[in-house]
Amino acid sequence: MCFAKTRRWMEFYLVAVLLFYFASLAGAQSTASSPPAGPSLAEKRAELNLLAARANPLALRHFLLGMPKGADLHNHLAGAVYAESWIRSAAEDHLCVDLKEHSYSKPKAASTGDSAPSVCNNGKVPAEEAFKNQELYDALVDAFSMRGFVPSSGNTGHNHFFSTFDKFFPAYPGHLGEWVDEVATRAAVQNEQYLELMHTPGYGQAASVAHEIGWRDDLAALRIALLKRGIGGELSLARAELDQAEVVRRKSEHCGQPDATAACRVEVRFLCQVLRGFPKEIVFAQTLSCFELAKVDARYVGINFVMPEDGYTSMTDYALQMRMVGFLHDLYPKVHISLHAGELAPGLVPYEGLCCHIRLAVEQAHAERIGHGVDVMYEEKPHELLKEMAEKHVMAEINLTSNSVILGVSGKEHPLSIYRQFHVPVALSTDDEGVSRIDMTHEFVRAVETYGLGYVDLKQMVRTSMEHTFLPGQSLWVAPDEFGRVVPACTSDSRSAEKLSPSCGDFLRANEKARAQWELERRFVAFEGSL
């Protein structure tokens, strides 16, 4: 008798908790730019599954692993490759390992054949030695990533993170297709469907010509001088590099064959990286090359600036660099712009250095997306800036683990909740998943555990990621960042239907972005229906 009464009280309590939870969820939606309508029955079921999974981190990861994740829009290709792959490729290329610095270099004397060993001396050994020496292998993994890293005097997470690239980068050339395959394969396992990978094409000729010409304050004249000297000659090499990479990737993934892997279904585009830490004339030449490349090759959908934002040149020339991008944007208006801005924190630079990077990126450089945006509340008039980003639909690319290990910013110190409060579009991304030893699912788990996000919150972010891709064509949704109504052409179509109406089929065929968004909706229907 007592057991029956206790059970009834427990059931009553559980119902009350769930009613309170969904009431809170509805309130949270109104403050986070969610659709005006409440959760569907399928979404409520997914919420309950997520709520149950929160009790155990392993169960939570398993649940989130299968959830559709849309797009990873902030992903450095070189930083996305795991250390084990760098070791393998260095051995294949017969590179040398500096035993003190744990960095790669080319051998002193070129090998005479593919199977010939590297000629290494002066404290260096062939990279192949790592397969015979577990201590060396482990040291390389640690040097190329944040695995086991413990900050010490003079060696911060920031310094160790950025030092990894110089150590492994000599193994990068010639392996682009392998790296794209690795990242796409990892994405497919997690139900991601689209990647915009940041990649740096060759800039040797552009840098050389820019150095010879020197700096000119007249950007129009400098652009003409650079183009006359033929810096566009490297564009064909950059395009050929992607051609070859696609061949390697398709072969690795058996694309177009009966045994094609799931990675074939992951769509990949590229953002052309500009190295912001170089002299201003070289930075301008790189930026011009990126705009020219994106104009002629649709696989490059936009540009971005990389290298530490707190570096001396990056800080000193930041306003000028934003003026460069704004100038070229006016000449190449169809080229999309995403910029690292606000990847800063107090102590990393003086407080006055936190004043205005995000604002300059948004207002002068016309950035459509902001990478990191961690220092937004330290900017001048931050509330006005947040409102401006919301009004212009400038998305913030949120990299939780990266911000924690590089900047030491996490939890309540991170502005994710503030961005959502001000209706700024946000989406999770990985930044450098190989160096950080994470994946996209890890970031979803972190977001749920740290900020108490629910299923509808995550779904909103995933839809936002696809809304802010740089794919061509119109959006599936009637209003920007509002995911309640699809365009009239597809209103009558079920998102799980195998056959579309003529109007919807025509619309999706004509608009690649909408087509990708429809695929995301189809995946949501399948995922929620499986719960």
C-alpha positions, -999 to 999 in steps of 0.1 A, spaced: 0 0 0 28 24 10 47 14 -21 17 22 -43 13 56 -27 50 64 -30 49 54 -67 19 76 -74 37 106 -57 68 99 -78 48 98 -110 31 130 -100 65 146 -92 79 135 -125 50 149 -145 53 182 -126 91 183 -134 85 177 -171 58 203 -173 81 228 -156 109 218 -179 89 223 -211 76 256 -198 111 267 -191 121 255 -226 94 276 -242 107 306 -223 143 299 -233 133 298 -269 119 333 -269 153 346 -256 174 326 -280 158 334 -314 141 300 -316 109 295 -337 78 311 -323 60 277 -322 66 254 -293 85 221 -297 69 194 -318 60 160 -303 92 146 -320 113 173 -304 97 168 -270 106 131 -273 142 140 -282 143 165 -253 133 136 -229 160 114 -244 186 141 -240 174 148 -204 178 111 -195 212 109 -212 226 139 -192 229 116 -162 259 100 -177 286 116 -199 290 85 -220 253 81 -226 251 118 -235 279 114 -261 262 84 -275 229 103 -279 246 134 -294 268 113 -318 238 104 -339 222 138 -338 224 157 -372 250 184 -368 248 203 -401 279 222 -408 313 228 -393 321 263 -405 353 270 -385 377 242 -392 414 246 -401 423 217 -422 459 214 -410 448 217 -374 420 191 -380 444 163 -388 454 141 -359 490 137 -349 491 100 -358 484 110 -394 513 135 -394 536 108 -382 525 84 -409 529 110 -437 563 121 -425 575 85 -426 561 81 -461 579 113 -472 612 103 -455 614 134 -434 636 139 -404 627 144 -368 646 168 -346 649 149 -313 651 180 -292 623 201 -308 602 172 -320 597 189 -353 600 178 -389 624 189 -416 635 177 -450 666 156 -451 699 172 -459 704 152 -491 674 143 -512 665 106 -514 671 88 -547 640 67 -546 606 63 -530 618 36 -506 652 52 -499 657 62 -462 661 98 -452 696 112 -446 693 128 -412 721 141 -390 728 167 -363 705 154 -337 678 143 -362 666 108 -371 643 95 -399 606 99 -392 602 61 -397 620 56 -363 589 66 -345 573 33 -355 602 15 -337 604 38 -307 573 42 -286 588 70 -265 595 90 -297 561 82 -311 544 95 -279 566 126 -278 556 135 -313 519 130 -306 523 153 -275 543 179 -295 517 179 -323 487 183 -301 473 193 -267 474 157 -254 486 156 -218 496 193 -219 502 210 -186 510 247 -186 543 257 -171 564 289 -168 570 302 -203 549 275 -219 512 284 -219 484 266 -237 484 294 -262 521 290 -270 520 252 -271 489 252 -293 503 275 -320 538 259 -319 524 226 -331 518 239 -367 555 247 -373 565 213 -360 543 192 -382 537 215 -412 567 202 -433 546 170 -437 516 189 -452 525 193 -489 512 166 -512 487 151 -487 458 175 -491 434 148 -505 443 125 -475 436 152 -450 402 161 -466 393 124 -465 403 121 -429 382 151 -418 352 142 -440 353 106 -427 352 118 -391 324 142 -399 303 115 -415 305 93 -384 290 121 -364 262 129 -389 277 161 -402 270 169 -438 290 200 -447 325 214 -441 341 247 -449 378 239 -445 403 267 -441 433 261 -463 463 282 -473 472 279 -510 507 287 -522 517 324 -518 553 323 -528 550 344 -560 526 369 -544 548 374 -514 579 378 -536 562 404 -559 548 423 -529 582 425 -513 597 439 -545 569 465 -549 568 475 -513 539 491 -494 517 517 -509 489 535 -489 469 537 -521 453 503 -521 438 507 -556 473 515 -570 489 486 -551 463 462 -564 469 472 -600 507 470 -595 503 435 -581 480 422 -608 503 436 -635 531 416 -621 511 385 -625 504 373 -590 474 355 -605 498 329 -619 495 309 -587 458 306 -590 461 278 -616 484 259 -592 459 263 -563 431 250 -585 452 221 -597 460 213 -560 423 209 -553 417 189 -584 443 164 -573 430 164 -538 395 155 -550 408 126 -570 426 112 -540 396 117 -517 371 101 -541 394 71 -546 399 67 -508 362 69 -502 352 48 -532 328 76 -543 305 66 -571 309 29 -564 286 4 -547 309 3 -517 312 41 -513 317 53 -478 295 77 -459 322 103 -462 313 107 -499 281 124 -488 299 151 -468 301 182 -489 333 201 -487 342 237 -496 372 258 -488 380 292 -472 412 308 -485 434 316 -455 454 348 -453 484 348 -430 479 380 -410 513 380 -392 533 390 -422 543 426 -434 513 446 -447 523 445 -483 524 407 -482 492 405 -463 475 426 -489 489 405 -518 477 373 -501 442 388 -495 440 399 -531 451 364 -543 423 349 -521 397 372 -536 409 364 -571 409 327 -564 374 327 -549 362 346 -579 373 319 -604 369 287 -583 336 280 -567 352 255 -544 367 284 -526 336 300 -511 352 328 -491 383 341 -472 395 342 -437 425 356 -418 446 333 -396 476 333 -372 474 345 -336 453 376 -333 474 388 -304 507 387 -324 525 421 -327 519 425 -364 483 413 -361 476 438 -334 495 467 -349 480 463 -384 446 450 -375 426 481 -385 446 484 -417 439 447 -425 402 453 -420 404 482 -444 421 460 -469 393 434 -467 367 462 -469 383 477 -500 385 443 -518 350 434 -508 337 464 -527 355 451 -558 346 414 -553 312 417 -536 302 380 -543 332 367 -523 321 358 -488 340 369 -457 345 351 -423 371 366 -400 389 356 -368 380 385 -345 380 387 -308 401 356 -302 416 376 -273 413 377 -235 424 400 -207 461 395 -199 469 382 -234 469 418 -246 465 451 -228 428 460 -220 429 487 -247 437 460 -272 403 444 -266 385 475 -277 373 469 -312 384 439 -333 349 425 -337 334 458 -345 360 466 -371 355 431 -387 317 437 -389 316 474 -399 348 479 -420 355 444 -434 318 434 -439 324 401 -422 294 378 -425 306 355 -397 329 361 -368 353 334 -356 356 331 -318 344 366 -308 355 358 -272 362 393 -261 330 409 -272 320 422 -237 354 440 -235 347 459 -267 335 495 -267 297 496 -263 293 459 -264 255 458 -262 252 481 -292 277 458 -311 257 427 -301 225 443 -313 242 453 -346 254 417 -351 219 404 -345 203 429 -369 229 422 -396 226 384 -390 264 381 -384 270 347 -370 294 339 -342 314 307 -347 317 292 -312 348 271 -304 344 261 -268 374 237 -263 397 259 -284 388 290 -263 395 271 -231 429 256 -240 442 287 -259 427 316 -240 417 300 -207 381 312 -213 353 288 -204 321 284 -184 305 317 -174 335 336 -187 326 326 -222 301 349 -241 280 321 -257 251 328 -234 253 365 -240 253 360 -277 222 339 -274 206 364 -251 210 392 -277 197 369 -305 231 368 -323 231 337 -345 256 311 -331 268 277 -341 293 253 -326 325 245 -345 357 226 -338 385 251 -349 414 226 -348 400 192 -338 432 173 -344 454 196 -323 428 197 -296 421 159 -298 383 165 -300 355 162 -325 322 180 -331 303 157 -308 327 166 -280 317 203 -285 280 194 -283 286 174 -251 305 203 -237 278 228 -246 251 207 -229 271 200 -198 284 236 -194 254 257 -204 225 233 -199 214 235 -235 184 214 -245 177 195 -277 158 224 -293 187 247 -284 211 225 -302 188 220 -331 186 258 -335 224 260 -336 226 232 -362 200 249 -384 219 282 -379 251 265 -391 234 255 -424 218 289 -427 252 306 -426 271 284 -450 286 302 -480 269 278 -504 253 296 -534 216 301 -537 186 311 -516 178 298 -481 151 272 -475 136 295 -449 114 326 -455 132 348 -430 168 348 -420 175 328 -389 139 320 -383 132 283 -388 95 282 -386 84 286 -423 100 272 -454 97 290 -488 63 288 -505 76 264 -532 81 237 -505 53 244 -481 32 214 -491 61 189 -491 68 165 -463 104 167 -452 106 129 -451 90 124 -486 110 105 -511 94 124 -540 91 162 -540 65 184 -557 76 199 -590 78 234 -574 99 223 -545 121 201 -566 128 229 -590 136 253 -562 160 229 -545 178 221 -577 183 258 -584 195 266 -548 224 246 -534 220 262 -499 184 253 -497 191 218 -510 216 213 -482 191 226 -456 164 203 -469 187 174 -464 193 185 -428 156 186 -422 153 151 -436 180 139 -412 163 155 -383 130 137 -392 149 104 -394 168 110 -361 138 121 -341 118 92 -356 143 67 -344 140 77 -307 
